[in-house]
Amino acid sequence: MREDIVALKKDIKELKNQSFALEILGDYKKQNKRLFVIWITTFIAFILLLGYVLFLLNDISIVESSNIDIQDVNSIDNSHIKIGDDLWEK
């Protein structure tokens, strides 16, 4: 009878150890799931940021330039015109 009680106590200890191992495994699975969701969220945010930067680069490159034609530059006092490295002064 004592041997049966000792054997039952050993079985109970083994069950506790197994349940502790299963509990750790369950916590590990939850942590992995949480980290996967964080990774997916970060990846989606990165893709959206990359798309926005590309949109801005394409939007900025479409800048309209306007030319102003000035007639009789020689008759304007204190006029300075720079074309490349050349500077024309009056």
Buried (B, 14 or more C-beta within 10 A) or exposed (E): EEEEEEEEEEEEEEEEEEEEEEEEEEEEEEEEEEEEEEEEEEEEEEEEEEEEEEEEEEEEEEEEEEEEEEEEEEEEEEEEEEEEEEEEEE
